[in-house]
Amino acid sequence: MADACSHLDQVQLDVLPEEVAGCEDCLATGGAWVHLRICLTCGHVGCCDSSPNRHASKHAARGGHPLIRSLEPGEEWTWCFADEVGLLLDRPTGETRIPPSPLAP
């Protein structure tokens, strides 16, 4: 993965909640998600682009918070929507327990 991101100054390493119930927006609207992503600026938990509502992308577009990290077990990558670049960054502080995907087979 590349490392040419101009938004690294927005990364907050203390954004991980101890546990999440799922995609915040899907839970509010009755939607379902495939995988979860966390905003590295504010900690908003949204669903991935394979999910029907793509809430992580929408949060990045409307909130000006372009950096997300996967919350999926074993995935260590970060994505910058603005620069369209993948990154391997230091892991945010803490561990997060996530629920199973309602759309997983």
C-alpha positions as CSV (number, residue, x, y, z in Angstrom):
1,M,0.0,0.0,0.0
2,A,1.2,3.5,-0.7
3,D,1.8,6.2,1.8
4,A,1.0,9.4,-0.1
5,C,-1.8,10.8,2.0
6,S,-2.1,14.5,2.8
7,H,-4.6,14.0,5.7
8,L,-2.5,12.2,8.3
9,D,-2.7,15.2,10.5
10,Q,-6.4,14.3,11.1
11,V,-5.7,10.9,12.6
12,Q,-6.7,10.4,16.2
13,L,-5.4,7.2,17.8
14,D,-7.9,7.2,20.6
15,V,-11.1,6.8,18.6
16,L,-11.8,3.1,19.0
17,P,-14.8,2.3,21.2
18,E,-14.6,-0.8,23.4
19,E,-17.6,-2.3,21.6
20,V,-19.8,-1.3,18.8
21,A,-23.4,-2.4,18.0
22,G,-22.9,-2.0,14.2
23,C,-23.0,0.7,11.6
24,E,-24.4,3.7,13.4
25,D,-26.4,4.9,10.4
26,C,-27.8,1.4,9.5
27,L,-28.9,0.9,13.2
28,A,-30.7,4.3,13.1
29,T,-32.5,3.5,9.8
30,G,-33.0,-0.2,10.1
31,G,-30.4,-1.0,7.4
32,A,-27.8,-3.8,7.3
33,W,-24.1,-3.9,6.7
34,V,-21.5,-6.2,5.3
35,H,-18.3,-4.9,7.1
36,L,-17.6,-2.1,9.5
37,R,-15.2,0.9,9.1
38,I,-14.2,3.5,11.6
39,C,-13.5,7.2,10.9
40,L,-10.0,7.9,12.2
41,T,-10.9,11.6,12.9
42,C,-14.1,11.3,15.0
43,G,-14.7,7.6,15.6
44,H,-17.9,7.3,13.5
45,V,-18.6,3.7,12.7
46,G,-20.0,3.2,9.2
47,C,-20.5,0.4,6.8
48,C,-18.2,-0.5,3.9
49,D,-18.8,0.1,0.2
50,S,-20.0,-3.5,-0.3
51,S,-22.9,-2.7,2.0
52,P,-26.1,-1.4,0.5
53,N,-25.8,2.1,2.0
54,R,-22.1,2.7,2.0
55,H,-22.2,4.9,5.2
56,A,-18.5,5.1,5.7
57,S,-18.0,6.7,2.3
58,K,-21.0,9.0,2.9
59,H,-19.6,10.1,6.2
60,A,-16.2,10.9,4.6
61,A,-17.9,13.0,1.8
62,R,-20.1,15.0,4.0
63,G,-18.0,15.3,7.1
64,G,-14.6,16.1,5.6
65,H,-13.1,13.1,7.4
66,P,-11.4,11.1,4.6
67,L,-9.5,8.5,6.6
68,I,-11.2,5.2,7.6
69,R,-9.8,2.0,9.1
70,S,-11.3,-1.5,8.8
71,L,-12.8,-2.8,12.1
72,E,-12.8,-6.3,10.8
73,P,-10.7,-8.9,12.7
74,G,-7.4,-9.4,11.0
75,E,-7.6,-6.4,8.8
76,E,-5.1,-3.7,9.5
77,W,-5.5,-1.3,6.5
78,T,-6.6,2.4,6.4
79,W,-8.1,4.1,3.3
80,C,-8.0,7.8,2.4
81,F,-11.1,8.6,0.3
82,A,-9.7,12.0,-0.7
83,D,-6.3,10.8,-1.9
84,E,-7.6,7.4,-3.0
85,V,-4.7,5.7,-1.3
86,G,-4.4,2.7,1.1
87,L,-2.1,2.9,4.1
88,L,-0.8,0.8,6.9
89,L,-0.8,3.1,10.0
90,D,-0.1,2.4,13.7
91,R,-3.1,0.7,15.2
92,P,-5.4,3.0,17.1
93,T,-5.4,2.6,20.9
94,G,-7.6,-0.2,22.2
95,E,-9.5,-3.2,20.8
96,T,-13.1,-3.2,19.6
97,R,-15.6,-6.0,19.8
98,I,-17.9,-6.0,16.8
99,P,-21.1,-7.9,16.1
100,P,-21.4,-10.3,13.2
101,S,-22.6,-8.8,9.9
102,P,-26.3,-9.2,9.3
103,L,-25.5,-9.7,5.6
104,A,-22.8,-12.3,6.0
105,P,-23.6,-15.8,4.6
